[in-house]
Every structure is written in structure tokens, then in C-alpha cells.
Amino acid sequence: MNMIDQPVEAERSPGARARLGSRLGLSGKLLVLTLMFVMIAEVLIYVPSIANFRLNWLNDRLSAAYTAALVFETAPNGVPDTVKRQILDSIHARAVAMKIGHQRQLLALADDMPPAIHHDIDMRNMSWHRAIIDAFDTLLCSDDDVMRVMGPAPMGGEFVEIILDEQPLRKAMLDFSVRILILSLIISAITAALVYLALHFLLVRPMRRMTANMVAFRADPENPGRIIAASDRLDEIGTAERELAAMQLNIATMLQQKNHLAALGLAVSKINHDLRNLLSSAQLFSERLAKISDPHVQRFAPKLMRSLERAIDFCQSTLSYGRVQEPPPDRRPLALEPLVEEVRETLGLDAGAPVRWIGAVERGLMVDADPDQLFRILLNLARNAVQALEGRDAKDPGRDQVRVTGRREGAVVVIEVSDTGPGLPERARAHLFEAFRGSTRTGSVGLGLAIVAELVRAHDGEIRLVDGTIGATFRVTVPDRAVELEARRGERASA
């Protein structure tokens, strides 16, 4: 039974300590630590103080003995025994002697001399560590020891020495220690109270405020009223409050955007079925049109069918983006110039359009990419450029241009889509490739560039906005896939 109870008690003790720490709180811990640190400082001050008190006490007795030695030596007829005893009693000494040359002269001697001397103390060459050790030896020892103390002598003497009882010195040191202890407790209490109050108002109260705000914000992160109101403090606490407010604002904004995204996904999912049926019906009609022998119909019918297929895929891609189910690219070498021409035809930018289309792709340029996904990338970028130009009041084909260039740089294909429009505002630049935040025009949800960025990253490529150009220029880089040497050797061997 005892063997079972012992682990239970061992398991309870950490929890009990944790509950004690939680009840104590930051303020209580701060108060306890302040008291402890102040007491440690007082102890460090007390150690040299008690040693210095002992040295001063002994030096006072030596000074009195020094004066007595002068009296004894200069008295013409000697000093009566009664006067000698009074002098010895005043300095609490048993004997006073002085060494001159090789002779030691006894100047005064008490009647009750001790049988032995236990300690010899030379005040002429006392080191600080020796003084500390001797002070605690005197303070902690309870025996009635007798000590001989030596110091400088007058009238050319080598030294003067006195025989003292250690008990008066110990009593004086204990009285001094009690006074120091009482003073230390008073100083510790005052210091701890001042430090506690200062830190409580400077640190603990703001920390409690931030902690309470974080708990409240966690309960309802979408409520703007739960965002902390940062103070005007310029120290670390003020910085923490401002950063916490910014972080909470970002979290609340992102949660609102997530809710909007969920609502959008729900709405699209509701209309997706009917929309796909309508597009499928249109696709059937386009197949019938393809059977008509008219040359114009034969020319545009395949493009119409291809557009309807892509419309169905785009409808599905919106849901795929919300569910993060974009399929991996089916990469293969393809010519870039026909794909760019198909993008132009899809946008309807013929010779009579108000926006001039300029294609400047290197002849025969091949890119290693998924045809459908690269088409979506170029179509989104080109459509944004056309919409930026259509927002102007006056249309000038000589001025309003969309340019698509393509070139190879080593193992990387660089594609640039630029326009001569007004450029992107700073608000759009800050969240350019973020869904629902990078919209550049009124009424747009800002999903096109986010899809473009995701498709480019799927090709291990990079997309960025080129600074310092007229209008807006987006640069897309698509690297070639790495070649597996073993697979290439197998292909050559089979060939």
C-alpha cells in the first residue's frame, strides 16, 4: 500500500507547486525575488562591515594603549598601581607592554592574568581576507579566549601589545550584527515595496492587460472590438502592445477573408452544376456548327469549342482553388508563339480593336510547360492589362498597347506581359498575389493574379512585377525540368 501511495504523492507535488505558483502570480514572485535579492546584497555588505567593525574596535583599544604607554613612559615618579588598574579597566585590557629594541617592557599588569593566550593578532600587516576570516571566527566562537593584539608603538618602540578578553569584542560584534540586521530588514522592506510598486505599474499591470486582451480576443477573434488599444509608450511594453494590435488586426482581417472565401465557395458550388449544364449544352450546339460546310464556320467552330471547354475548366478551377486541389502540371515542350496568338484571339484583339496587341516572341521558342496552365497564366495577365487600358476615357491604339515578349536565357524561358496603362496603385502592390486582396480595379475579387502565382510556382517558376516601366510589366520565368541522366541513357540505348 505504501509503495502505491508514494508515486501518487510524487505526482501530486508538481501540480501542487504549479497551483502555488499560479496563486502567487507575477506580482508575488516579483516581491519575493526583490526581497531575496536585497537580502543577498545586504549580506554582501555585511561581510566586510563586520570585519571592519572588528578592526576598528581593536584599533580603538590599541589607540588607548598607545596613549597609556606615553603616560607610563613620561611620568617622572611612575604611575601608581591604582591608576594603572583604572587605565586597564577603561580599555578592557589585562596587560599593556611595549617592545623597544630587544627588550619587552611591561607597562601595566592586571591582578587576574589568564594562564594562556589563545590568539595573536598583528594589526600592522592585516590583509582583508584574513580580517574577514578572523571576524567570523570571533563571532561564531563561544569560548572565553584571550588574545594578544599588537600595533605601532610610540617613542621609537617596535610595537605595543595588549592582552584582551575576546568576550567583550564578541558582544560588541553581536550588537553590531543585530543593528545591521534590523537596518537591513527595514531597507529591504522599503526597497522591495518601492521596486514592487514601480514594476507593478510599469510591467505587471500592462502585462495583465495584454493577457486579459489575448484571452478575450481568443474567445472572439473576428470581433474588431477585441483588438487591443495600444498605448503611447515608447518602451518595449508599448512596442509589444502595438505589435499585438497589428497581429490581432491581421488575424481578424484574414478570418474575415476566410469567411468570404468560404461564402464564395458555397455560392459557386451552388451554381456550378447549372453552369456546367449550360456550357455543356452550348458545347453540343458548337459541335453541330462544326458540321456546317461554311468556311467561316469551319474556321471559328474549333476555337468556339475550345473556348467552351476552357470555360468549363475555369469554372471547375475556381472550386479547385478554394479546395487547394489544383492538378499538377502536365509538362511537355510546346511552341510559345502559337499559344500567345491564341491568347490574342481569345481576347478579341484584332486589327480594329482599340487596344493594340504586340507579340514579340523569339521565333521557334519552345517552353517546357503545361499548355492549358500556361494559357491560363498568359490569359489572366493579358486580360488584366487590357482591362487596365480600357479604364481610360480616350482610346488611342498608338498609345494603348499590350506587349507579350518571350526569350530564352539558358535553361530558363522568360515571358513578359506589359501594358502602357496607369500602373498599379500602392494598395495593390502590397498584396499583389494574394487572393481577394490584390484587386487592382473596382468590382474585381483579385483572384486572377493569385491563380497565376500558384500555377507559376507549380512549374518551379517565378513571377514578379518589374519596377521602373511604363504601366505594369509582369515577368514570368519558367525553368526547364532537370534531365535524369539514367533515363536519358536508357532512351539512347533503346534507340
C-alpha positions in Angstrom: 0.0 0.0 0.0 2.8 2.4 0.8 4.6 1.6 -2.5 1.4 2.7 -4.3 0.8 5.8 -2.3 4.4 7.2 -2.7 4.1 7.7 -6.5 0.8 9.3 -6.1 2.2 11.8 -3.7 5.1 12.3 -6.1 2.7 13.1 -8.9 0.7 15.5 -6.8 3.7 17.6 -5.7 4.4 19.2 -9.1 0.7 20.0 -9.5 0.6 21.5 -6.0 3.7 23.6 -6.8 2.1 24.7 -10.1 -1.1 25.8 -8.2 1.0 27.6 -5.7 2.9 29.4 -8.5 -0.4 30.4 -10.2 -1.8 31.7 -6.9 1.4 33.6 -6.2 1.2 35.3 -9.6 3.8 37.5 -11.2 3.5 40.3 -8.6 4.1 37.9 -5.7 7.0 36.3 -7.4 8.4 39.7 -8.1 8.1 40.7 -4.5 9.7 37.5 -3.2 12.6 37.9 -5.7 13.1 41.5 -4.8 13.3 40.7 -1.0 15.7 37.9 -1.7 18.0 39.9 -3.9 18.0 42.8 -1.5 18.9 40.5 1.4 21.7 38.9 -0.7 23.0 42.5 -1.3 22.8 43.2 2.4 24.7 40.0 3.2 27.5 41.0 0.8 27.6 44.4 2.5 27.6 42.9 6.0 30.6 40.6 5.5 33.2 43.4 5.0 31.3 45.6 7.5 31.6 43.2 10.4 35.3 42.6 9.6 35.8 46.4 9.5 34.0 46.8 12.8 36.3 44.3 14.5 39.4 46.0 13.2 38.1 49.4 14.3 37.3 48.0 17.8 40.8 46.6 18.1 42.4 49.8 16.8 40.5 51.8 19.4 42.0 49.6 22.1 45.4 50.0 20.6 45.0 53.7 20.4 44.1 53.8 24.1 47.1 51.5 24.9 49.3 53.8 22.8 48.2 56.8 25.0 48.7 54.8 28.1 52.2 53.9 27.1 53.0 57.6 26.6 51.7 58.3 30.1 53.6 55.4 31.7 56.9 56.4 30.0 56.7 60.1 30.7 55.6 60.0 34.3 58.6 61.2 36.4 57.9 59.2 39.5 56.0 56.3 37.9 52.2 55.6 37.8 50.5 54.3 40.9 49.0 50.8 40.7 45.5 52.1 41.2 45.9 54.4 38.2 47.2 51.5 36.1 44.3 49.4 37.0 41.9 52.2 36.1 43.6 52.6 32.7 43.5 48.8 32.1 39.8 48.7 33.0 39.0 51.6 30.7 40.5 49.8 27.7 39.2 46.4 28.9 42.8 45.0 28.9 44.6 42.6 31.1 48.1 44.0 30.4 49.9 46.6 28.3 53.5 46.0 27.1 55.9 47.7 24.7 58.9 46.3 22.9 61.9 48.6 22.5 64.9 47.1 20.7 65.4 43.6 22.0 63.6 44.2 25.3 59.9 43.9 26.1 58.8 46.3 28.9 55.6 45.5 30.8 53.9 48.8 31.4 50.7 47.7 33.3 49.5 44.3 34.5 46.2 43.2 36.0 45.9 41.0 39.0 43.9 38.3 37.3 46.1 37.4 34.4 44.9 34.4 32.3 47.0 31.2 32.3 47.3 31.2 28.5 46.9 33.3 25.4 44.9 31.7 22.6 45.2 34.2 19.7 47.9 36.6 18.4 46.7 39.4 16.3 49.1 41.7 14.5 47.4 44.8 13.3 50.4 46.1 11.4 50.0 43.7 8.4 46.4 42.6 8.4 45.1 41.5 5.0 41.4 41.9 4.1 40.7 38.2 3.7 42.4 37.4 6.9 40.3 40.1 8.6 37.1 38.6 7.3 38.1 35.1 8.4 39.1 36.2 11.9 35.9 38.3 12.3 33.7 35.3 11.7 35.9 33.1 13.8 35.4 35.6 16.7 31.7 35.9 16.1 30.9 32.2 15.9 33.3 31.0 18.6 31.7 30.8 22.1 34.8 30.2 24.2 36.3 32.7 26.7 39.5 33.1 24.8 42.3 35.6 25.4 44.0 37.4 22.6 47.2 39.4 22.2 46.9 42.4 19.9 50.0 44.2 18.6 50.2 47.6 17.0 52.6 50.5 16.4 54.5 51.8 19.4 55.4 55.4 20.5 58.8 56.8 21.4 60.8 54.6 18.9 59.3 51.4 20.2 59.0 48.4 17.9 55.3 47.6 18.8 52.9 47.9 21.7 50.8 45.0 22.7 47.8 44.5 24.9 46.2 41.4 26.4 42.4 41.3 25.9 39.5 39.1 26.6 37.6 38.1 23.4 34.2 38.1 25.1 33.7 42.0 25.1 34.7 42.0 21.4 32.2 39.2 20.6 29.4 41.0 22.4 30.1 44.3 20.6 30.1 42.4 17.3 26.8 40.7 18.1 25.2 44.0 19.0 26.5 45.5 15.7 25.1 42.5 13.8 21.7 42.9 15.4 21.7 46.6 14.4 22.8 45.7 10.9 20.1 43.0 10.6 17.3 45.4 11.8 18.5 48.1 9.4 18.8 45.6 6.6 15.2 44.4 7.1 14.0 48.0 7.1 15.9 48.8 3.9 14.8 45.6 2.3 11.2 46.2 3.1 11.3 49.8 1.8 13.3 48.9 -1.3 11.1 45.9 -2.1 8.0 48.0 -1.7 9.3 50.7 -4.0 10.6 48.2 -6.6 7.4 46.2 -6.4 5.2 49.3 -6.9 7.4 50.6 -9.7 7.5 47.3 -11.6 3.8 46.6 -10.9 2.8 49.8 -12.6 5.4 49.7 -15.3 5.3 45.9 -16.2 2.8 43.8 -14.3 -0.4 45.9 -15.0 0.3 46.2 -18.7 1.1 42.5 -18.9 -2.2 41.7 -17.1 -4.0 44.0 -19.6 -2.4 42.3 -22.6 -3.0 38.8 -21.1 -6.7 39.6 -20.5 -7.0 41.1 -24.0 -5.4 37.9 -25.6 -7.9 35.7 -23.7 -10.8 37.9 -24.8 -9.5 38.0 -28.4 -9.1 34.2 -28.5 -12.8 33.8 -27.5 -14.0 36.0 -30.4 -11.2 36.8 -32.9 -13.5 38.2 -35.5 -14.8 41.0 -33.3 -12.9 44.2 -34.0 -13.8 45.5 -30.5 -11.5 42.8 -29.0 -8.4 44.3 -30.7 -6.2 45.9 -28.0 -5.9 49.7 -27.9 -2.1 50.3 -28.0 -0.8 53.0 -25.6 1.6 55.8 -26.4 4.5 54.3 -24.5 7.8 54.3 -26.3 9.4 51.4 -24.4 9.3 47.7 -25.0 5.8 47.4 -23.5 4.5 50.0 -25.9 6.2 48.2 -28.8 4.6 44.9 -27.7 1.2 46.5 -27.5 1.4 47.9 -31.0 2.7 44.7 -32.4 0.0 42.8 -30.7 -2.7 45.2 -32.0 -1.2 44.8 -35.6 -1.1 41.0 -35.3 -4.7 40.9 -34.0 -5.9 43.2 -36.8 -4.2 40.9 -39.4 -5.7 37.8 -37.8 -9.2 39.4 -37.8 -8.8 40.5 -41.4 -7.6 37.1 -42.5 -10.5 35.4 -40.7 -13.0 37.7 -42.4 -11.3 36.9 -45.8 -11.5 33.2 -45.0 -15.2 33.6 -44.3 -15.7 35.5 -47.5 -13.8 32.7 -49.3 -16.0 30.1 -47.7 -19.1 32.0 -48.7 -17.8 32.4 -52.2 -17.0 28.7 -52.4 -20.5 27.9 -51.2 -22.1 30.2 -53.7 -20.0 28.9 -56.6 -20.7 25.3 -55.7 -24.5 26.0 -55.8 -24.3 27.5 -59.3 -21.6 25.2 -60.6 -23.9 22.4 -61.6 -26.3 24.5 -63.5 -23.5 26.5 -65.2 -21.7 23.3 -66.3 -25.0 22.1 -67.8 -25.5 25.3 -69.7 -21.9 25.2 -71.0 -22.3 21.6 -72.0 -25.4 22.5 -74.0 -23.5 25.3 -75.7 -20.8 22.8 -76.5 -23.3 20.5 -78.2 -24.5 23.4 -80.4 -20.9 24.2 -81.3 -20.4 20.6 -82.4 -23.4 20.9 -84.7 -21.9 24.2 -86.1 -18.7 22.4 -86.8 -20.6 20.1 -89.3 -21.7 23.1 -91.4 -19.6 23.4 -94.6 -19.3 27.2 -94.5 -15.6 28.2 -94.5 -16.1 30.9 -91.8 -17.9 28.5 -89.6 -15.2 25.8 -90.1 -12.6 28.4 -89.1 -14.2 29.6 -85.9 -16.1 26.5 -84.7 -13.0 24.7 -83.3 -12.0 27.8 -81.5 -15.5 28.1 -80.1 -15.4 24.5 -78.9 -12.0 25.0 -77.3 -13.2 28.2 -75.6 -16.2 26.3 -74.1 -14.0 23.5 -72.9 -11.8 26.1 -71.2 -14.8 27.8 -69.7 -15.9 24.6 -68.1 -12.3 24.0 -66.8 -12.2 27.6 -65.5 -15.5 27.1 -63.7 -14.1 23.9 -62.1 -10.7 25.7 -61.3 -12.5 28.2 -59.0 -13.7 25.4 -56.8 -10.3 23.7 -57.1 -8.6 26.8 -55.9 -10.9 27.1 -52.8 -10.2 23.4 -52.0 -6.5 23.6 -52.9 -6.9 20.9 -55.5 -5.1 22.4 -58.4 -3.8 19.5 -60.5 0.0 19.2 -61.0 1.2 20.5 -64.4 1.4 18.0 -67.3 4.6 19.5 -68.7 5.8 18.9 -72.2 7.7 21.0 -74.8 5.4 23.4 -76.7 5.8 26.3 -79.0 5.2 29.6 -77.2 4.3 31.8 -80.3 1.1 29.9 -81.3 -0.1 29.9 -77.7 0.4 33.7 -77.5 -1.6 34.1 -80.7 -4.4 32.0 -79.3 -4.5 34.3 -76.2 -4.9 37.3 -78.5 -7.7 35.7 -80.4 -9.5 34.7 -77.2 -9.3 38.4 -76.0 -10.7 39.5 -79.4 -7.8 41.9 -80.1 -7.8 42.0 -83.9 -6.6 44.9 -86.1 -9.7 47.0 -85.4 -9.5 46.7 -81.6 -9.0 49.9 -79.5 -6.0 48.3 -77.8 -3.0 47.3 -79.9 -1.5 43.9 -79.4 2.2 43.4 -79.9 3.7 39.9 -79.9 7.5 39.7 -79.7 8.3 36.1 -79.1 11.6 34.6 -80.3 11.0 32.5 -83.4 10.8 28.8 -82.7 10.9 29.4 -78.9 10.0 26.2 -77.0 8.9 26.2 -73.4 8.6 23.2 -71.1 5.2 23.7 -69.5 1.6 22.5 -69.2 -0.2 24.0 -72.3 -3.5 24.7 -70.5 -2.0 26.1 -67.4 0.4 28.3 -69.4 -2.5 29.5 -71.4 -4.4 30.4 -68.2 -1.3 32.3 -67.0 -0.9 34.4 -70.1 -4.7 34.9 -70.5 -5.1 36.3 -66.9 -2.1 38.6 -67.3 -3.2 39.8 -70.7 -6.8 40.3 -69.6 -5.7 42.4 -66.6 -3.5 44.5 -69.0 -6.5 45.1 -71.4 -8.8 45.9 -68.6 -6.3 48.5 -67.2 -6.2 50.2 -70.6 -10.0 50.0 -71.1 -10.4 52.0 -67.9 -9.2 55.1 -69.7 -11.6 57.6 -71.2 -9.9 58.2 -74.5 -8.8 55.2 -76.6 -5.6 55.6 -78.7 -4.3 52.4 -80.4 -1.0 54.1 -80.8 -0.7 54.7 -77.1 -2.8 51.8 -75.6 -0.7 48.7 -76.2 -0.3 45.3 -74.7 3.1 43.6 -75.4 4.0 40.0 -74.9 7.6 39.1 -75.2 9.4 35.7 -74.8 13.0 34.8 -74.9 15.3 32.0 -73.6 18.1 32.7 -71.1 20.0 29.4 -70.7 17.7 26.8 -69.2 15.0 29.4 -68.4 12.3 30.9 -70.6 11.4 34.5 -69.7 7.9 35.8 -70.6 6.9 39.4 -70.1 3.4 40.8 -70.3 3.4 44.6 -70.2 1.0 47.4 -70.9 1.1 51.2 -71.2 -1.6 51.8 -68.7 -1.6 53.8 -65.4 0.3 51.1 -63.5 -0.6 49.5 -60.2 -1.5 51.5 -57.0 0.4 51.0 -53.8 -2.5 49.3 -52.2 -2.5 46.6 -54.9 1.3 46.3 -54.8 1.3 45.4 -51.1 -0.9 42.3 -51.6 -0.4 41.7 -55.3 -0.6 37.9 -55.4 -2.9 37.3 -52.5 -6.5 36.2 -53.2 -9.2 38.8 -52.5 -6.6 41.4 -51.5 -4.7 42.1 -54.7 -7.5 43.5 -56.8 -6.5 46.5 -59.0 -10.0 47.7 -60.1 -13.4 48.1 -58.6 -15.7 45.1 -58.8 -12.8 42.6 -59.1 -12.2 40.0 -56.4 -8.5 39.8 -57.1 -8.4 36.0 -57.8 -6.7 36.1 -61.2 -3.1 37.0 -60.0 -3.4 34.6 -57.1 -4.2 31.7 -59.6 -1.4 32.9 -61.9 1.1 32.8 -59.0 0.0 29.4 -57.9 0.3 28.0 -61.5 3.8 29.5 -61.9 5.0 28.1 -58.6 3.7 24.7 -59.8 6.2 24.9 -62.7 9.0 25.8 -60.2 9.0 29.2 -61.8 8.8 32.8 -60.5 6.5 35.8 -61.2 7.2 39.3 -60.2 6.3 42.9 -61.0 9.1 44.7 -62.9 9.7 48.2 -61.4 10.6 51.3 -63.5 8.5 50.5 -66.5 5.6 52.3 -68.2 2.3 50.9 -67.0 2.7 47.5 -65.5 5.1 44.7 -66.5 4.9 41.1 -65.1 7.8 38.8 -65.7 7.3 35.1 -65.6 10.3 32.7 -65.6 9.7 29.0 -66.4 12.8 26.8 -65.9 13.3 23.6 -67.9 12.9 20.4 -66.0 16.1 18.6 -64.8 17.2 15.8 -67.0 17.6 12.4 -65.4 20.9 11.0 -66.8 19.9 7.4 -66.3 16.6 7.8 -68.1 18.3 9.6 -71.0 20.9 6.9 -71.3 18.1 4.3 -71.4 16.4 6.2 -74.2 19.6 6.4 -76.2 20.3 2.7 -75.6 16.7 1.8 -76.8 17.1 4.0 -79.8 
